[in-house]
């Protein structure tokens, strides 16, 4: 399956992306954990995360479920090496597999209780096919949970950073041209339904700069994240300069508000 995620091309390369992923997980992990538990994830289960990146989310899951067994899947070998170092602080021998979702057909994986795909499906060109593939690794009654965002429903900022609105849509269109879908959040339940899952639920993890802090948002909204798009020509230099100005006007305003949403869809494999 084609993927639009190129971590080595992100701001400051893999090292910068590792920091961004930690900040991303930090914002909503506790809410996502509560939803996972409500959807049936328990300590002692066999849990597989696909697209573990540098292990930021999986390491938090290991802390939350110390008696569970984990399998981590990651297609980028360099990120997998980083994850191995991170997760070895939690597990003696973390069970990690270098593969994309399509490649899992050849993996020797026993049926698992739960599969989690966090910020993965927005990068896939065949989301229903991916969900069908993942279902084959679930026990009957097991769950697939997809956590992702939607560019049309991502949240809000006040006062609005008007300089960034058009730039973001250009960047998201570029992601679509590379096989991804930044507007996948509102499609998650349909993906699970079309893949054959049952008892589908949809919930939202919402966080703002009161329930968290603005410092936690900065790695995610800093205009330097647009530098790869600038180098690619998706964003022009005048647009980038306007984005920088809008960002600092926003950050330095004591009355600013930022709210972001993650969509969490869960489906059960039929018994």
N, C-alpha and C positions, 0 to 999 in steps of 0.2 A: 504494500500500500504506500502510495506516495505521501510524503510528509512535508509540511511547510515550515517545520521548526528546524532552524539551523543555529544551534547554540553557539557555535564557534564564531558566528557572524554578529552576535549580539554585542552590546556595549562592553568594552574591555574584555571581550572574548569569554572563555569558559570561566575564568576567575570572577569576572564581573557578573556573569550569569548565575554563578553559584550564590553570590551575595543577594542577588535579586530574588532568587527562588526562596531563600531563607526568609526574607522579608515578606514575600507573598504568602508563605505558609503561616507565618506568625500572625498575620492579620485575622484569619478566620478559622484557625485550626480548632479551637475549642468548640465553636458552633458546629463545624463539620463533624467533629468527634461525637458530639451529642446526637446528631442526626444519624450517623453510622450505627451507634448503639440502638437508637430507636428502630432502625431498619433491620436489626437482628445480629449485628456483629458483636461477638462475645469473646472474652478472654478464653484461650484454649482452642480457638478455631484455626483453620488453615486459611491464611489470607494472602492473596496475590495482588501486588500493585504493578500495573503496567505503565511504563514511562516514568521510572522513578527519578530521572534526572540525576542530581547529585545526592539524593537520599534525604532531602530536607523533610519531606512529608513522612516517609517510611520510618525514619528515626523517631519521629514523634509518635507514630503508631506503636512502635516497639515499646516505648515508655508506657503508653496507655494500656497495652495488652501484653504484659510481661510473660504470660504463659502461652501465648499464641505462637504459631509457627508461620514464618513469612517466606514468600518468594518474591523477588524483585526482578522486573523485566526492563531492559533499557537498550535501545538500538544504537546509541552513540557510545563507542568503546571508551572514549576519553572521559565522558561523564560517568560511565560505569566504573572506571578506575577511581574517580573521585568518590563515588558513592561507596565503593568497597572500603576505602580508608575511613570514611565517616561512619559506616555501619559496623565496622570492626570494633568500634568503641562500645557497641551495644551487644553484639553477638560475636562469639568466637569464630564461627565460620558462616558469614552471611551467605544465603543461597541466592545467587544472582545469575541471571541468564542474559547473554548478549543476543538480543533478537528484537525485531519489530513484531507487530501482532500477527502479520501474515506468516512470518517465519516460525511462529510457535507451533504450526502444524507438525513440525519435525521434532519438537521438544518432548522429552519424557517427563511429563508432569502428571501427578496423580490428581484425581478430582478434588477441587478446593471448595471451601465453604463460601468464600466471598472474593470478588475481584473488584478492585478500585482503579479507576482511570481518572486521574486529576489533571486537568488542563492538557489533555491528550487529544480528545476527539475534535477540537477545533483545528487540528493540524492534519486531519486525515481526509483523503479524497473519497473514501468509501466507508462512511460511518456505520451504515447498517451491516455491511459485510464484516466490519471489525467486531461489532456487537455479536453477530452470529458466531464468529470464530471464538470469541471469548466464552460464549455460552457452552461450547463443547468441553471446556475445562472445569465447568461448575458441577457440583453434585446436584441431583434433583432437589429443588427447593433452595438452592444456593442463590446468591444475589450478585448482580452487577450494579455498581454505583458509579455514575459518571458525574464528575464535578467540573463545571466549566462556566464560561462567561458568555455574554452577548453584547456586541457592540451597540445595539439599539437600546439595550436595557441595562447598561453597565452600572448606572448610578447617577450621581450628579455632583457638581461643584457650584459653590456660591461664594463670591460672585463668579459668574461664568468666565472661563478663560477662552474667549471667542477665538483667539489666535490659534488654538489647538484643535478646534472642532473639525475644520476642513482637512487639516493635516492628518488627524487620526483616521478619518474616513479614507484618505488616500493610502495610508499605511495598511488599513484593513483590506482595501481592495487589492493591494499588492499581495497580501497573504492569500487571498482567494485565487489570484493568478498563479500562485505556487502550490495550489492543491488544498488549501485550508479553508476554513469557514469561521470567521470571527463572530458571526451572528448565529452560532449554533445553540446558544442557551435555550431559546424558545422551541427548539426542535428535539430536545433530548428525549422527551416522553414518546414522541413519534418514532424516533430511532429505536427505542427499546420495544415498542409495540410491533414495529415492522420486523424486528429481529426475532419475535416470538416470545418475548418475556410477558409475564403476567403480574397482576397486583402492583402496578406501576405507581410510584409516588413521586411527587415533585415538591421540593422545599427550597428555601433561600437562606443563605448565610449573608447577613448584612452587617457592615461595620462602618463607623464614621470616625472622625477625629476627636470625638468625645469618648466613645467606647474603646478606642485605641488612642494613638497619638499621631500628630502630623509627621513626626520623625519616622514612624513606621511606614507611612505612605511615600516618603521622599524617594526611596530606591525604585519605586514603581512608576512614579509620575515625572521624574526628573527629565528635562528636555534632552539631556545627553543620550537617553535611550533612543532618540531619533537619529543619532549619528549614522548608524548603518543605512537607514533610508536616505539620509543626505548623501552618503557616498554612492549609493545605488542610483541616485537621481530621482527617486520617488518624491523626495522633499527638496525644495530649492533652498538656497542659502538665505534669501530674504524671508522665506517662510520660517526657516529655523530661527533666525534672529528674532522674529516676532514672537515665536513660541517661547524663547528664552525670556524675553521681556514680560510676556504674559504670566509665565511661571513665577518669576520673582515678585511681580506685583501681587500675585495670589498668595504666595508664601508669607510675604511681609505684611499682609492685611490681618489684623488681630481678630476680625470677625469672619474669617473664612470657614466654610464647611465643605467637607468632602465625604461622600457616601458611596460605597461600592457594593456590588451584589455578586455573589457566586450562586449558581443554580446547581442543585443536587438532585439528580433523578436516580431512582432505584427500581430495578425490576427483578422478579423471581423467575428462575428457570422452572418450567412446569414439572410437576412430580411425575 
